[in-house]
């Protein structure tokens, strides 16, 4: 079985071809970083226009690299949400057009499910497992019971970790995207010079919060007579370790819940762009080892947004007999666990 996948939910335009033996036949990603860098963040209108300009030739390139054609596909999958709705619409309409012309089934994929199932693509991981999803738009802990079956244990009540990295990098004038910029600055900083709060640490449950930490950084910057390069590096180091500690605390709580529900430790999968942060990976490696969990982190290129994960999630759904009609409506929000309590913070996307 072979599936073409399309991803256009944020600022990466991507197309991929994946086979059911977990082989990625082609994986093409076009980043829009240069287009959004002058604004210090993703501009939805610019993102949608860029997807429209580039998606067709990226699909053609993915087919050429994989040595396949539309006729070889068993299904056409595309991110149907959640995400920036203009970009999601571009990907969905492109996939629907391909499906209609080629007579192939169309599969709408939840972008978050793409992240959730990536470890099954990369290493054939069996259900169930615990997922920490940390990206620019999402920060959640979920148990992954099966395709389409997720239970949310915790989520951000305000902003996502990746969004916090971007905003702090902007406040420190470190550049965009914020995650790599903060990590680079922090590597040369004194982590002991400044103390910042660890939001939600020690509280019951598994929810996250990062808006207060961002505000603490803002106040710390305002206290400095003049912001030197050394100050920027030291603040970046303090912020990065605060995020890692906060995420580790919430994840420890989730591991306890998972172990109690499933009869012992299992596997913690970490996905999303923030999973590329070296300190976070190191911290999570420590707490999983202590708890008896196995840590699984997909390769960095499959942690950030890509179409291979969308093709794979579409393939997983399709081989269970699932597909969607051409009347499917793109969704700006699409929770993995529809039974979970809705969170209403300003930056909440789940």
C-alpha positions as CSV (number, residue, x, y, z in Angstrom):
1,X,0.0,0.0,0.0
2,X,1.3,3.5,-0.9
3,X,0.0,6.8,0.2
4,X,0.7,10.4,-0.9
5,X,0.7,12.8,2.0
6,X,0.4,16.6,2.0
7,X,1.1,19.0,4.9
8,X,0.3,22.7,4.9
9,X,-1.0,23.5,8.4
10,X,1.6,26.2,9.3
11,X,4.8,27.4,7.7
12,X,6.2,24.3,6.1
13,X,4.9,23.2,2.7
14,X,5.5,19.4,2.3
15,X,4.7,16.4,0.3
16,X,5.7,12.8,0.9
17,X,5.2,9.2,-0.4
18,X,5.1,6.4,2.2
19,X,4.7,2.7,1.8
20,X,3.1,0.4,4.4
21,X,6.4,-1.4,5.1
22,X,7.4,1.9,6.9
23,X,9.5,3.0,3.9
24,X,9.6,6.7,3.2
25,X,9.9,6.7,-0.6
26,X,10.1,10.6,-0.8
27,X,9.9,13.4,1.8
28,X,10.0,17.0,0.5
29,X,9.7,20.0,2.8
30,X,9.9,23.7,1.8
31,X,10.4,26.0,4.8
32,X,9.0,29.5,4.9
33,X,11.4,30.8,7.6
34,X,12.9,33.5,5.4
35,X,9.4,34.8,4.5
36,X,8.3,35.1,8.1
37,X,11.7,36.0,9.8
38,X,11.2,39.8,9.3
39,X,8.0,39.6,11.4
40,X,9.4,37.5,14.2
41,X,6.6,34.9,13.7
42,X,4.3,33.2,11.2
43,X,2.0,35.5,9.3
44,X,-1.1,33.4,8.3
45,X,-1.7,35.2,5.0
46,X,1.9,34.9,3.9
47,X,1.9,31.2,4.8
48,X,-1.3,30.5,2.8
49,X,0.0,32.3,-0.2
50,X,3.3,30.4,-0.1
51,X,1.6,27.1,0.2
52,X,-0.5,28.0,-2.9
53,X,2.6,29.0,-4.8
54,X,4.7,25.9,-4.1
55,X,2.6,22.9,-3.2
56,X,2.0,21.7,-6.8
57,X,5.6,21.4,-7.7
58,X,6.5,19.9,-4.3
59,X,3.9,17.1,-5.0
60,X,5.5,16.6,-8.5
61,X,8.9,16.4,-6.9
62,X,7.8,13.9,-4.3
63,X,6.4,11.7,-7.1
64,X,9.5,12.0,-9.1
65,X,11.8,11.2,-6.2
66,X,9.7,8.1,-5.3
67,X,9.4,6.9,-8.9
68,X,5.6,6.8,-8.6
69,X,2.6,8.4,-10.1
70,X,-0.9,9.1,-8.9
71,X,-2.0,5.8,-10.4
72,X,0.3,4.0,-8.0
73,X,-1.3,5.5,-4.9
74,X,-3.8,3.7,-2.8
75,X,-5.0,6.9,-1.1
76,X,-4.3,10.7,-1.0
77,X,-3.9,12.1,2.5
78,X,-3.7,15.7,3.7
79,X,-3.7,17.6,6.9
80,X,-7.3,18.5,7.6
81,X,-6.6,20.5,10.7
82,X,-5.8,21.8,13.2
83,X,-3.7,24.7,12.0
84,X,-3.8,28.0,10.2
85,X,-7.0,27.6,8.3
86,X,-5.8,29.3,5.1
87,X,-2.9,26.9,4.8
88,X,-5.0,23.9,5.7
89,X,-7.5,24.8,3.0
90,X,-4.7,24.9,0.4
91,X,-3.5,21.4,1.3
92,X,-7.0,19.9,1.5
93,X,-8.2,21.3,-1.8
94,X,-5.1,20.1,-3.5
95,X,-5.5,16.6,-2.1
96,X,-9.2,16.5,-3.0
97,X,-8.4,17.6,-6.6
98,X,-5.8,14.8,-6.9
99,X,-8.2,12.3,-5.4
100,X,-11.0,13.3,-7.7
101,X,-9.0,13.3,-10.9
102,X,-7.1,10.0,-10.1
103,X,-10.1,8.2,-8.7
104,X,-8.3,7.6,-5.4
105,X,-9.8,7.8,-1.8
106,X,-9.2,11.0,0.1
107,X,-8.1,10.8,3.8
108,X,-8.2,13.9,6.0
109,X,-5.6,13.6,8.7
110,X,-5.5,15.3,12.1
111,X,-2.1,17.0,12.2
112,X,-1.6,16.0,15.8
113,X,-2.3,12.4,15.0
114,X,0.5,12.6,12.4
115,X,2.8,13.5,15.3
116,X,1.2,10.9,17.5
117,X,1.8,8.0,15.1
118,X,5.3,9.0,13.9
119,X,7.0,6.6,16.2
120,X,5.1,3.8,14.6
121,X,6.5,4.8,11.2
122,X,10.1,5.1,12.5
123,X,10.3,2.1,14.7
124,X,7.1,0.1,14.5
125,X,6.1,1.0,18.1
126,X,3.1,-1.0,19.4
127,X,0.2,0.5,21.2
128,X,-0.3,1.8,23.9
129,X,2.3,4.4,24.7
130,X,2.5,7.9,26.3
131,X,3.0,10.9,24.1
132,X,4.5,14.3,24.9
133,X,3.7,16.6,22.0
134,X,5.6,19.9,22.3
135,X,5.6,22.3,19.4
136,X,5.0,26.0,18.5
137,X,1.2,25.6,18.7
138,X,0.6,22.6,21.0
139,X,1.8,21.3,24.3
140,X,0.0,18.1,25.4
141,X,0.4,14.8,27.2
142,X,-1.8,11.9,25.9
143,X,-2.0,8.2,26.1
144,X,-2.1,6.7,22.6
145,X,-4.3,3.6,22.7
146,X,-4.7,3.1,19.0
147,X,-5.4,4.8,15.7
148,X,-8.1,7.4,16.5
149,X,-8.1,6.5,20.2
150,X,-6.4,9.1,22.4
151,X,-6.9,10.2,26.0
152,X,-5.5,13.6,27.0
153,X,-3.9,13.7,30.4
154,X,-2.8,17.3,30.3
155,X,-2.4,20.3,28.0
156,X,-1.4,23.9,28.1
157,X,-3.9,26.3,29.8
158,X,-2.4,29.2,27.9
159,X,0.6,29.2,25.6
160,X,2.6,26.4,24.0
161,X,6.2,25.8,24.8
162,X,7.4,26.6,21.3
163,X,5.4,29.8,21.2
164,X,7.1,30.8,24.5
165,X,10.6,30.1,22.9
166,X,9.7,32.3,20.0
167,X,8.4,35.2,22.2
168,X,11.4,35.0,24.5
169,X,13.8,35.0,21.6
170,X,12.0,38.1,20.2
171,X,12.3,39.9,23.6
172,X,16.0,39.1,23.8
173,X,16.5,40.0,20.1
174,X,18.0,36.6,19.3
175,X,16.3,36.1,16.0
176,X,13.7,33.7,14.6
177,X,12.9,30.8,14.9
178,X,13.2,31.1,18.6
179,X,13.9,27.5,19.6
180,X,17.3,27.2,18.0
181,X,18.2,30.8,18.8
182,X,17.5,30.4,22.5
183,X,19.3,27.1,22.6
184,X,22.4,28.6,21.0
185,X,22.4,31.6,23.3
186,X,21.8,29.4,26.4
187,X,24.7,27.2,25.6
188,X,27.0,30.2,26.3
189,X,25.1,31.4,29.3
190,X,25.3,31.1,33.1
191,X,22.3,29.0,34.1
192,X,22.8,30.0,37.8
193,X,22.8,33.8,37.5
194,X,19.0,34.3,37.2
195,X,16.1,32.4,38.7
196,X,12.8,32.0,36.9
197,X,9.6,30.2,38.0
198,X,8.6,26.7,37.0
199,X,4.9,27.0,36.1
200,X,2.5,24.4,37.5
201,X,5.4,22.4,39.1
202,X,4.2,20.2,41.8
203,X,0.5,20.9,41.2
204,X,-2.0,18.0,40.8
205,X,-2.6,16.9,37.2
206,X,-0.6,17.2,34.0
207,X,-1.5,20.6,32.6
208,X,1.1,23.1,31.4
209,X,1.4,26.9,31.6
210,X,4.0,29.2,30.0
211,X,2.4,32.7,29.9
212,X,3.6,33.5,33.4
213,X,7.1,32.4,32.6
214,X,7.2,34.6,29.5
215,X,6.0,37.5,31.7
216,X,8.7,36.8,34.2
217,X,11.3,37.0,31.4
218,X,9.9,40.3,30.3
219,X,10.1,41.7,33.9
220,X,13.7,40.3,34.2
221,X,14.7,42.1,31.0
222,X,13.2,45.3,32.2
223,X,15.2,45.1,35.4
224,X,18.5,45.2,33.5
225,X,20.1,48.7,33.2
226,X,21.2,47.7,29.7
227,X,20.8,44.3,28.0
228,X,24.3,43.1,27.2
229,X,25.1,40.0,25.2
230,X,26.1,38.3,28.4
231,X,22.7,39.2,29.9
232,X,20.9,37.8,26.9
233,X,22.8,34.5,27.1
234,X,22.2,34.2,30.9
235,X,18.5,34.9,30.6
236,X,18.2,32.4,27.7
237,X,19.8,29.8,29.9
238,X,17.5,30.5,32.8
239,X,14.5,30.4,30.6
240,X,15.5,27.2,28.8
241,X,16.1,25.2,32.0
242,X,12.8,26.5,33.5
243,X,10.9,25.2,30.5
244,X,12.7,21.8,30.7
245,X,12.1,21.5,34.4
246,X,8.4,22.4,34.1
247,X,7.8,20.0,31.2
248,X,9.7,17.2,33.1
249,X,7.5,17.7,36.2
250,X,4.3,17.5,34.2
251,X,5.6,14.5,32.3
252,X,6.5,12.7,35.5
253,X,2.9,13.1,36.7
254,X,1.7,11.7,33.4
255,X,4.1,8.7,33.6
256,X,2.6,7.9,37.0
257,X,-0.9,7.9,35.6
258,X,0.1,5.8,32.6
259,X,1.9,3.2,34.8
260,X,-1.1,3.0,37.1
261,X,-3.5,2.6,34.2
262,X,-1.5,0.1,32.1
263,X,0.1,-2.0,34.8
264,X,3.6,-0.5,34.8
265,X,6.0,1.6,32.8
266,X,5.9,1.9,29.1
267,X,7.3,4.1,26.3
268,X,7.3,7.9,26.3
269,X,7.3,9.3,22.8
270,X,8.3,12.9,22.3
271,X,7.3,14.7,19.1
272,X,6.9,18.2,17.8
273,X,9.5,20.9,17.0
274,X,10.5,21.6,20.6
275,X,11.6,17.9,20.9
276,X,14.7,19.0,19.0
277,X,15.9,21.0,22.1
278,X,19.0,19.2,23.5
279,X,18.4,20.1,27.1
280,X,14.8,18.9,27.0
281,X,15.9,15.6,25.5
282,X,18.6,15.2,28.2
283,X,16.1,16.0,30.9
284,X,13.5,13.6,29.6
285,X,16.1,10.9,29.2
286,X,16.9,11.2,32.9
287,X,13.3,11.1,34.2
288,X,12.3,8.2,31.9
289,X,15.2,6.1,33.0
290,X,14.4,6.8,36.7
291,X,10.7,5.9,36.2
292,X,11.6,2.7,34.2
293,X,10.1,4.1,31.0
294,X,11.7,3.8,27.5
295,X,12.2,7.1,25.7
296,X,11.5,7.2,21.9
297,X,12.2,10.4,20.0
298,X,11.8,10.3,16.2
299,X,14.6,11.8,14.0
300,X,14.6,15.6,14.2
301,X,13.3,16.0,10.6
302,X,10.3,14.0,11.5
303,X,9.6,15.9,14.8
304,X,9.0,19.1,13.0
305,X,6.1,19.4,10.5
306,X,6.5,17.1,7.6
307,X,4.3,15.2,5.1
308,X,5.7,11.7,5.8
309,X,3.9,11.6,9.1
310,X,0.7,12.7,7.4
311,X,1.1,10.0,4.7
312,X,1.7,7.4,7.4
313,X,-1.3,8.5,9.6
314,X,-3.4,8.5,6.4
315,X,-2.1,5.0,5.6
316,X,-2.9,3.8,9.1
317,X,-6.4,5.1,8.9
318,X,-7.0,3.8,5.4
319,X,-5.9,0.2,6.1
320,X,-8.5,0.2,8.8
321,X,-11.1,1.1,6.2
322,X,-11.4,4.8,7.0
323,X,-11.5,7.6,4.4
324,X,-13.3,10.9,3.9
325,X,-15.7,12.4,1.4
326,X,-14.8,15.3,-0.8
327,X,-17.2,17.4,1.3
328,X,-14.8,17.3,4.2
329,X,-14.4,20.7,5.8
330,X,-11.0,21.9,7.0
331,X,-10.8,22.4,10.7
332,X,-8.9,25.2,12.5
333,X,-9.2,23.2,15.7
334,X,-9.5,19.4,16.0
335,X,-8.7,17.8,19.4
336,X,-7.3,14.3,19.5
337,X,-9.5,13.6,22.5
338,X,-12.9,15.0,21.9
339,X,-14.0,13.9,25.4
340,X,-11.4,15.9,27.2
341,X,-12.4,19.1,28.9
342,X,-12.0,22.1,26.6
343,X,-9.4,24.6,27.7
344,X,-10.0,28.2,27.0
345,X,-6.7,30.1,27.5
346,X,-5.8,32.8,25.1
347,X,-3.3,30.7,23.2
348,X,-5.0,27.3,23.5
349,X,-5.4,25.5,20.2
350,X,-6.5,22.0,21.4
